Structures are given as structure tokens and as C-alpha cells.
Amino acid sequence: MMSQQQNDVITRVGKGTPAGQLLRNYWQPVALAEELPSERPVKAVRLMGEHFVLFRDEQGRLGMLDRDCPHRGADLASGRLEDGGLRCAFHGWLFDVNGQCTSTPGEPAGSTLCKRIKQRSYEVIERAGVIFAYIGSGTPPAFPHFDCFAAPDEYTFAFKGLFECNWLQALEVGIDPAHASFLHRFFEDEDVSDSYGKQFRGASANSEMPITKVLREFESPEILVNPADYGLRLIAKRAVDDTHMHVRVTNVVFPQAFVIPMSSEMTITQWHVPVDDENCYWFAIFTSFNKPTNKQQMREQRLELYELPEYTSRKNKRNNYGFNLAEQQSQTYTGMGFDINVHDQWAVESQGAIQDRTKEHLGTTDKGIIAYRKLLIDAIEKAQAGEKTFMLIDEAEASKMTGPASIDGIAPIDRWDEYWKESDLERRNAAPWPAAAQS
């Protein structure tokens, strides 16, 4: 258990908070590229309780500014894209992507006021269909050369969704290998040929055994947690018979992402990004190793559940996540449908807006969560002391961070450790793009 003060330290992310200070030192996903449509690429963004406006100017350059106009505080997200920048609709003051005011049309001819006005601006960059922003001070860290960033655009797909709860409990569901045997349990297996774009529905690698069967019949994994240069590697092992073992390798990327297997040919890299203390977005980049992603199919699958423009789930706490008793008795463990994102959303939102960790009792299968919290607390303390924290890397360090391996398959029981490494290398060697193995 932890004290309320300790819980507040690791969950609260507003300006000036310890965790907020830490997270501001890292790139944060703030929008999907598709959220800046060509007809008016302007979007209001809320990140860690602060308000920004994200836009793409007429030359295609990305910019992100504080949302309140420095003249009299009007909303720049309602501004007009014209004359090389974003113009406030209140008095016509114009700002470029660097925040420099370039026009104050209400001032007398010859006025130099605009030269002295600059709105605070932030570095933004688009990677793999996601727009990242850096709202900290100083030089932002380099991006690790992970698969999601190394793969060509046609081999990736990006999406997001809103969870109405604190970012930390949302992240922790993704670094908990034990929950899938219950939360995501399906009582019947389905044709794995229909599993494209759906997690926990295909066959385990090197096997015809559906992952649904593995999770359902072998519910008590042995979990190993190993330190990695990017965070943690988690390995969940389930003995399926005297000679074979199911091995699932996942990764925690500090400070708030994880890399997990989607299928034998696809991985998911996912961030949990605080909107404020009680809401967060998950941003996911799906990376394919064998063929270009079917972006249209994957987007349509997700839009069956998520509503635009806020990417909110149609199944949520206001309709009990679509719970159906007959389904719970015969088809799924939760009775909340077949989309695992709904299961995860129920699990983390049911803990409350901010989980009360003073009441929890952690067990052996929570060792990954325990290890991550130690990393987080250590980094918070270092940030408060003005010291360099984990994963604040330069380009030389970033270039060495490739992969990471993320595998789900059936291995010979006496060679499980060699198996996942060999399977990862085999998949990379066969990839049509340069998928570098972890160095």
C-alpha cells in the first residue's frame, strides 16, 4: 500500500506538480495527423491540464501555441488560417508557427507593437501518423529508433481513444500480463482468418492454437521482469503441455508507453497521455512486419466503437459498457462485447477517476507494476532535484534503441528464451523494410 500523499505525487500532472514536471520533459502525443484536415487544420489541445492550439499553416508547417491570445485572452483555436499564420478572430492579431506576432491590424500605421509580442510556442513533430509536442524547457530528447518510427508510413496505422480516468491506472493495465486471462477471456474460439486488426484473436506464432484458447485454459502465468535500456521487458510464460510453453514478451517504455504483440506479424506501441488528472487519451501506433497495413479496414473497425471528434467510446460508464448478461454467461467473461479496449476501459474507469492506491493489495503477478512504479518514483525524485532522468537521450543513444522485441508464440519448453529471440530475428529478417533487431 502507499499513502495518499504518495499516490498524489505519482498521479497528479498539473503545472508545478512533481509528476507533471517529469512528464513535461518528454515528447507527448497530442493529436492524430488526421485530426488536422486539409480544409481547416486547427485543433484545440488539452495536455496535462494546460490549453494549447495546434495548427498547420498554409505552407504545411506545424505549430502549437498557448491557446489564449496574448492581446486580451480570446481563444486562438477559433482563429483563421491566413497570411502565413493563425489570426485571432477578436482583433486580427496574427501569429506564425513560432508564436511571433506578425500583424496587429488595429494599431496605427508604422506601429512596431507586433515585433514585441510573441506567444509561447512549442516544438511539434509528426511521426507515423501521430503529432508529438514538447512542452518542457530545454532541448527535447531524441526519438528512439523503435519499429513504430522506423517503419515506412504504409506499414503503420495510428489511432487513439479517450479513457475517463487518470493516466497512470490506464497505463498500468497495459503492463499487467495476468489480466488478459480473465478480462479478455472468450468462451469460444473463432476463425483466426478473420482476426486481422483485432488483438487476442489470431493464432499464436508457430502454432495453430488460438490465443483465446491459450488465455482461457492457462490462466496463471509465470511473469519475469527484466530491466532494459528503455524501461522494462516483461515475459509471461504459460506451460501448455509437457513439451511446449506459451511465451508473451511485452515492453514498458519509460515514461508512459508500452510495446506489445498485436499478432504474429504486427505490434502495438501505445502511450497513455494525460488530458488532466482525471482523463487521458491512449495513442497507438500499429506496426506491420510483413505487408502494408490496411488502414481503411483498421480505421473502420475502430470507428464501430469510437465516435469522432473526441474519439470517445460508444460503450462507456453511462451505458454500463454495453453489458449483456446472456453474453457474459456464454460468450465473454465481462459481458461487455468482444473489443478488448472496452474491457480495459471498464477495468480502469471502475477504479475511480484517480485510483486510491492506499487500499490496494498487490500480488506476485503485479511485479511489473511494482517495478514500473519504482522507476517512476525514482525519476520524479531526480527531476525534483534537477538531475537527468531515465530516457532523456540524445541521438547517439537513441540510434542504439531499436526494436524492441514483442512476441506472442508457442515455444519448446526447454528453449523458450532462445525461441522468442529467434522468432523476433526471423520476423525482422523477412520484413520488407529495414527492421533492425534490438542492439
C-alpha positions as CSV (number, residue, x, y, z in Angstrom):
1,M,0.0,0.0,0.0
2,M,1.0,3.6,-0.3
3,S,0.0,6.8,1.4
4,Q,-2.4,9.3,-0.1
5,Q,0.5,11.8,-0.5
6,Q,2.5,9.2,-2.4
7,N,-0.5,8.4,-4.6
8,D,-0.9,12.1,-5.3
9,V,2.7,12.5,-6.3
10,I,2.7,9.8,-9.0
11,T,-0.8,10.7,-10.4
12,R,-1.2,14.4,-10.4
13,V,0.2,16.1,-13.5
14,G,-0.8,19.8,-13.4
15,K,1.7,22.5,-13.8
16,G,4.1,22.6,-10.9
17,T,3.3,19.0,-9.7
18,P,6.2,16.5,-9.4
19,A,4.9,14.0,-11.9
20,G,3.8,16.9,-14.2
21,Q,7.3,18.3,-14.1
22,L,8.7,15.0,-15.1
23,L,6.3,14.2,-17.9
24,R,6.9,17.6,-19.4
25,N,10.5,16.6,-20.1
26,Y,9.3,14.1,-22.7
27,W,7.6,14.2,-26.1
28,Q,3.9,13.7,-25.7
29,P,1.4,12.6,-28.4
30,V,-1.2,15.4,-28.8
31,A,-3.2,14.5,-31.9
32,L,-3.5,12.1,-34.8
33,A,-2.4,13.6,-38.1
34,E,-5.9,13.0,-39.4
35,E,-7.2,15.5,-36.9
36,L,-5.7,18.3,-38.9
37,P,-7.8,18.1,-42.1
38,S,-6.8,20.0,-45.2
39,E,-9.8,22.3,-45.1
40,R,-9.0,23.7,-41.7
41,P,-6.0,22.2,-39.9
42,V,-6.6,23.8,-36.5
43,K,-7.3,21.8,-33.3
44,A,-7.7,22.7,-29.6
45,V,-5.4,20.5,-27.4
46,R,-5.6,19.9,-23.7
47,L,-2.5,18.3,-22.2
48,M,-1.7,17.9,-18.5
49,G,-4.4,20.5,-17.6
50,E,-3.0,23.1,-20.0
51,H,-4.7,24.5,-23.1
52,F,-3.0,24.8,-26.5
53,V,-3.9,25.3,-30.1
54,L,-2.3,23.0,-32.7
55,F,-2.3,24.0,-36.4
56,R,-0.7,23.6,-39.8
57,D,0.0,26.8,-41.7
58,E,-0.5,27.4,-45.4
59,Q,3.0,26.2,-46.1
60,G,2.3,22.9,-44.3
61,R,4.4,23.8,-41.2
62,L,3.2,22.5,-37.8
63,G,2.8,24.9,-34.9
64,M,1.5,24.7,-31.3
65,L,0.9,27.8,-29.2
66,D,-0.7,28.6,-25.9
67,R,-4.4,28.9,-26.7
68,D,-5.2,32.3,-25.2
69,C,-4.4,35.2,-27.4
70,P,-1.8,37.4,-25.7
71,H,-3.8,40.5,-26.6
72,R,-6.9,40.0,-24.5
73,G,-7.1,36.3,-24.0
74,A,-9.5,35.2,-26.7
75,D,-9.5,31.6,-28.0
76,L,-6.9,31.2,-30.8
77,A,-8.5,27.8,-31.6
78,S,-11.3,29.7,-33.2
79,G,-8.8,31.7,-35.3
80,R,-8.4,31.9,-39.1
81,L,-5.5,30.3,-41.0
82,E,-4.4,33.1,-43.4
83,D,-1.4,35.3,-44.3
84,G,1.2,32.8,-43.2
85,G,-0.2,32.1,-39.7
86,L,-3.1,31.8,-37.3
87,R,-5.1,35.0,-36.9
88,C,-7.2,35.8,-33.8
89,A,-10.8,36.4,-34.7
90,F,-11.2,39.0,-32.0
91,H,-8.9,41.8,-33.3
92,G,-7.0,40.1,-36.1
93,W,-3.6,39.7,-34.4
94,L,-1.6,37.2,-36.5
95,F,0.9,34.6,-35.1
96,D,3.3,32.3,-37.0
97,V,4.2,28.8,-36.0
98,N,7.0,30.1,-33.8
99,G,4.5,32.3,-31.9
100,Q,5.8,35.6,-33.3
101,C,3.1,38.2,-33.8
102,T,3.4,39.4,-37.4
103,S,0.5,41.7,-37.6
104,T,-1.6,43.9,-35.3
105,P,-4.0,45.5,-37.8
106,G,-5.8,47.7,-35.3
107,E,-2.6,49.6,-34.4
108,P,-1.6,52.9,-36.1
109,A,0.4,52.8,-39.3
110,G,4.1,52.3,-38.5
111,S,3.4,50.7,-35.2
112,T,6.1,48.2,-34.0
113,L,3.9,46.6,-31.3
114,C,3.8,43.2,-33.1
115,K,7.6,42.9,-33.1
116,R,7.5,42.9,-29.3
117,I,4.7,40.3,-29.0
118,K,5.4,36.6,-29.0
119,Q,3.0,33.9,-28.0
120,R,4.6,30.9,-26.3
121,S,5.2,28.2,-28.8
122,Y,6.2,24.6,-28.6
123,E,8.2,22.1,-30.7
124,V,5.9,19.7,-32.6
125,I,6.8,16.8,-35.0
126,E,4.8,14.3,-36.9
127,R,5.8,10.6,-36.7
128,A,3.9,7.6,-38.0
129,G,0.6,9.4,-38.2
130,V,0.9,10.9,-34.7
131,I,1.7,14.5,-33.8
132,F,4.0,14.8,-30.8
133,A,4.6,18.0,-28.8
134,Y,7.3,19.0,-26.3
135,I,6.1,21.4,-23.7
136,G,9.1,21.2,-21.3
137,S,12.1,23.5,-21.1
138,G,15.4,22.9,-22.8
139,T,16.2,20.5,-25.6
140,P,13.7,17.6,-26.0
141,P,15.1,14.1,-26.0
142,A,15.7,12.2,-29.3
143,F,13.2,9.6,-30.5
144,P,14.4,6.1,-30.0
145,H,14.8,4.2,-33.3
146,F,11.9,1.8,-32.5
147,D,10.0,-0.1,-35.1
148,C,7.0,2.2,-35.0
149,F,9.2,5.1,-36.0
150,A,11.5,3.1,-38.4
151,A,8.8,1.5,-40.5
152,P,7.5,3.3,-43.6
153,D,4.2,5.0,-43.3
154,E,2.4,2.3,-45.3
155,Y,3.4,-0.3,-42.7
156,T,1.9,1.7,-39.8
157,F,-1.6,2.7,-38.6
158,A,-2.4,5.2,-35.8
159,F,-5.5,5.7,-33.7
160,K,-6.5,7.0,-30.3
161,G,-9.3,6.8,-27.7
162,L,-10.4,8.6,-24.6
163,F,-10.4,7.0,-21.1
164,E,-12.2,8.9,-18.3
165,C,-9.6,8.2,-15.6
166,N,-6.1,9.1,-14.5
167,W,-3.3,8.3,-16.9
168,L,-1.4,6.0,-14.5
169,Q,-4.1,3.4,-13.9
170,A,-4.7,3.4,-17.7
171,L,-1.1,2.7,-18.3
172,E,-0.8,0.1,-15.7
173,V,-3.5,-2.2,-17.3
174,G,-1.1,-2.5,-20.3
175,I,1.8,-3.6,-18.2
176,D,-0.2,-6.3,-16.4
177,P,0.3,-9.6,-18.2
178,A,-2.1,-11.6,-15.9
179,H,-5.3,-9.8,-16.5
180,A,-5.8,-11.0,-20.1
181,S,-6.8,-14.5,-19.0
182,F,-9.8,-13.1,-17.2
183,L,-10.7,-9.6,-18.5
184,H,-10.2,-10.7,-22.2
185,R,-11.4,-14.3,-21.9
186,F,-13.6,-15.5,-24.7
187,F,-15.5,-18.8,-24.1
188,E,-15.4,-19.8,-27.8
189,D,-12.7,-19.5,-30.4
190,E,-13.3,-18.1,-33.8
191,D,-11.8,-18.4,-37.3
192,V,-8.4,-16.8,-36.9
193,S,-8.5,-15.8,-40.6
194,D,-10.9,-13.1,-39.5
195,S,-8.6,-11.7,-36.9
196,Y,-6.8,-9.0,-38.9
197,G,-6.6,-5.8,-36.8
198,K,-8.0,-7.5,-33.7
199,Q,-5.9,-8.2,-30.6
200,F,-6.1,-11.6,-28.9
201,R,-8.0,-13.1,-31.8
202,G,-5.4,-14.7,-34.0
203,A,-3.2,-17.8,-33.6
204,S,0.0,-17.8,-31.5
205,A,3.1,-17.7,-33.7
206,N,4.4,-21.1,-34.7
207,S,1.2,-22.7,-33.7
208,E,-2.4,-23.2,-34.8
209,M,-3.6,-22.7,-31.2
210,P,-5.8,-19.5,-31.0
211,I,-4.6,-17.0,-28.4
212,T,-8.1,-17.1,-27.0
213,K,-7.6,-20.7,-26.1
214,V,-4.2,-20.1,-24.5
215,L,-5.6,-17.3,-22.3
216,R,-8.7,-19.2,-21.3
217,E,-7.1,-22.6,-20.5
218,F,-3.8,-21.4,-19.0
219,E,-4.7,-18.6,-16.6
220,S,-1.8,-18.5,-14.2
221,P,1.3,-17.2,-16.0
222,E,4.8,-17.0,-14.6
223,I,5.9,-13.4,-15.0
224,L,9.5,-12.3,-15.4
225,V,10.5,-8.6,-15.2
226,N,13.9,-7.6,-16.6
227,P,15.4,-4.1,-16.8
228,A,16.0,-2.7,-20.3
229,D,17.7,0.4,-21.6
230,Y,14.3,1.9,-22.4
231,G,12.5,0.7,-19.3
232,L,11.3,-2.9,-18.6
233,R,10.9,-6.2,-20.5
234,L,8.1,-8.4,-19.3
235,I,7.9,-12.1,-20.1
236,A,4.7,-14.1,-19.3
237,K,5.1,-17.9,-19.6
238,R,2.3,-20.4,-19.6
239,A,3.1,-24.1,-19.9
240,V,0.6,-25.7,-22.3
241,D,1.9,-29.3,-22.1
242,D,5.0,-31.2,-21.1
243,T,6.9,-30.0,-24.0
244,H,5.6,-26.6,-25.0
245,M,5.2,-23.2,-23.5
246,H,3.3,-20.1,-24.5
247,V,5.7,-17.1,-24.3
248,R,4.5,-13.5,-24.5
249,V,7.1,-10.7,-24.5
250,T,6.0,-7.1,-23.8
251,N,7.8,-3.9,-23.0
252,V,7.4,-0.8,-20.9
253,V,9.0,2.3,-22.5
254,F,9.6,5.0,-19.9
255,P,7.9,7.2,-19.1
256,Q,4.4,6.1,-20.3
257,A,4.3,3.8,-23.2
258,F,4.4,0.1,-23.9
259,V,5.1,-2.2,-26.8
260,I,3.0,-5.4,-27.1
261,P,2.3,-8.0,-29.7
262,M,-0.9,-7.5,-31.7
263,S,-0.5,-10.7,-33.8
264,S,2.3,-12.8,-35.2
265,E,3.0,-10.0,-37.8
266,M,2.0,-6.8,-36.0
267,T,2.9,-4.9,-32.8
268,I,1.3,-2.0,-30.9
269,T,3.2,0.9,-29.4
270,Q,0.8,2.7,-27.1
271,W,1.1,5.9,-25.0
272,H,-1.3,7.0,-22.2
273,V,-1.3,10.8,-22.2
274,P,-2.9,12.9,-19.5
275,V,-5.6,15.3,-20.6
276,D,-5.8,16.3,-17.0
277,D,-5.7,14.4,-13.7
278,E,-9.0,12.6,-14.4
279,N,-8.9,11.9,-18.2
280,C,-6.4,10.6,-20.7
281,Y,-6.0,9.5,-24.3
282,W,-4.4,6.4,-25.4
283,F,-2.4,6.8,-28.7
284,A,-1.4,3.7,-30.5
285,I,0.8,3.0,-33.5
286,F,0.3,-0.4,-35.1
287,T,3.4,-1.6,-37.0
288,S,3.3,-4.4,-39.6
289,F,6.3,-6.6,-40.4
290,N,5.0,-8.5,-43.4
291,K,2.8,-6.3,-45.6
292,P,1.3,-2.7,-45.6
293,T,-1.4,-2.1,-43.1
294,N,-5.0,-1.9,-44.3
295,K,-5.6,1.5,-42.9
296,Q,-9.1,1.7,-44.1
297,Q,-10.1,-1.6,-42.6
298,M,-8.4,-0.9,-39.3
299,R,-10.0,2.6,-39.0
300,E,-13.4,1.3,-39.8
301,Q,-13.1,-1.4,-37.2
302,R,-12.3,1.2,-34.6
303,L,-14.9,3.7,-35.7
304,E,-17.5,1.0,-34.9
305,L,-16.7,1.7,-31.3
306,Y,-15.2,5.2,-31.2
307,E,-17.1,8.4,-32.0
308,L,-15.5,11.5,-33.5
309,P,-14.4,14.2,-33.0
310,E,-13.4,13.3,-29.4
311,Y,-12.7,9.6,-30.0
312,T,-15.0,8.6,-27.2
313,S,-16.2,5.1,-26.8
314,R,-19.8,4.3,-27.7
315,K,-19.7,1.8,-24.8
316,N,-18.9,3.6,-21.6
317,K,-19.9,4.1,-17.9
318,R,-23.1,5.9,-18.9
319,N,-24.5,2.7,-20.6
320,N,-22.7,0.2,-18.4
321,Y,-20.2,-0.5,-21.2
322,G,-22.9,-2.4,-23.1
323,F,-23.2,-5.1,-20.5
324,N,-25.3,-8.1,-21.6
325,L,-26.0,-10.9,-19.1
326,A,-26.6,-13.6,-21.8
327,E,-23.3,-12.8,-23.4
328,Q,-21.5,-12.9,-20.0
329,Q,-22.9,-16.4,-19.4
330,S,-22.0,-17.9,-22.7
331,Q,-19.5,-15.8,-24.8
332,T,-17.3,-13.4,-22.9
333,Y,-16.0,-13.1,-19.3
334,T,-17.2,-9.5,-18.9
335,G,-20.4,-9.5,-21.0
336,M,-19.1,-6.2,-22.5
337,G,-18.6,-7.3,-26.1
338,F,-15.6,-8.5,-28.0
339,D,-13.5,-5.4,-28.2
340,I,-10.7,-5.5,-25.6
341,N,-10.5,-1.7,-25.4
342,V,-13.9,-1.7,-23.8
343,H,-12.8,-4.3,-21.3
344,D,-9.7,-2.2,-20.4
345,Q,-11.8,0.9,-20.2
346,W,-14.2,-0.6,-17.8
347,A,-11.4,-2.0,-15.7
348,V,-9.5,1.3,-15.3
349,E,-12.5,3.6,-15.1
350,S,-14.2,1.4,-12.5
351,Q,-11.2,2.2,-10.2
352,G,-12.4,5.8,-10.0
353,A,-11.2,8.9,-11.6
354,I,-8.0,8.5,-9.7
355,Q,-7.3,5.1,-8.3
356,D,-7.0,5.1,-4.5
357,R,-3.8,3.1,-4.1
358,T,-4.0,3.3,-0.3
359,K,-6.5,0.4,-0.5
360,E,-4.8,-1.9,-3.0
361,H,-3.1,-5.2,-2.1
362,L,-0.6,-6.2,-4.8
363,G,0.3,-9.8,-5.6
364,T,3.0,-11.7,-7.3
365,T,1.6,-11.0,-10.8
366,D,1.9,-7.3,-10.1
367,K,5.6,-7.4,-10.2
368,G,5.7,-5.4,-13.5
369,I,3.6,-2.6,-12.0
370,I,5.8,-2.6,-8.9
371,A,8.9,-2.3,-10.9
372,Y,7.5,0.5,-13.1
373,R,6.4,2.5,-10.1
374,K,9.9,2.3,-8.7
375,L,11.2,3.7,-12.0
376,L,8.6,6.4,-11.9
377,I,9.2,7.5,-8.3
378,D,13.0,7.5,-8.8
379,A,12.6,9.7,-11.9
380,I,10.2,12.1,-10.1
381,E,12.7,12.5,-7.3
382,K,15.6,13.1,-9.7
383,A,13.6,15.6,-11.7
384,Q,12.8,17.5,-8.4
385,A,16.5,17.5,-7.6
386,G,17.4,18.9,-11.1
387,E,19.1,15.6,-12.2
388,K,18.9,13.9,-15.5
389,T,16.2,11.3,-15.7
390,F,15.7,8.0,-17.5
391,M,15.2,8.1,-21.3
392,L,16.3,11.7,-21.7
393,I,18.5,10.5,-24.6
394,D,20.5,12.2,-27.3
395,E,20.5,10.9,-31.0
396,A,23.6,8.7,-30.4
397,E,21.8,6.9,-27.6
398,A,18.5,6.8,-29.5
399,S,20.1,5.2,-32.5
400,K,21.1,2.2,-30.3
401,M,17.5,1.7,-29.1
402,T,15.9,-0.4,-31.8
403,G,13.1,-3.0,-31.7
404,P,12.1,-3.8,-29.1
405,A,11.2,-7.4,-29.4
406,S,7.5,-8.1,-28.8
407,I,6.4,-11.7,-29.4
408,D,3.5,-14.0,-28.7
409,G,4.1,-17.7,-29.6
410,I,4.4,-21.3,-28.6
411,A,7.9,-22.4,-27.8
412,P,9.7,-25.7,-26.9
413,I,9.6,-25.7,-23.1
414,D,13.3,-26.2,-22.8
415,R,14.2,-23.4,-25.3
416,W,11.6,-20.7,-24.5
417,D,14.3,-18.0,-24.0
418,E,16.0,-18.7,-27.3
419,Y,12.7,-19.1,-29.0
420,W,11.4,-15.6,-28.6
421,K,14.8,-14.0,-29.6
422,E,15.0,-16.3,-32.7
423,S,11.3,-15.6,-33.6
424,D,11.9,-11.9,-33.4
425,L,15.0,-12.0,-35.6
426,E,13.3,-14.3,-38.1
427,R,10.4,-11.8,-38.4
428,R,12.8,-8.9,-38.8
429,N,14.9,-10.6,-41.5
430,A,11.8,-11.3,-43.5
431,A,10.4,-7.8,-43.2
432,P,10.3,-5.7,-46.5
433,W,11.6,-2.7,-44.6
434,P,14.8,-2.5,-42.5
435,A,13.5,-3.8,-39.2
436,A,16.7,-3.6,-37.1
437,A,17.0,-6.1,-34.2
438,Q,17.5,-4.7,-30.7
439,S,21.1,-3.9,-30.3
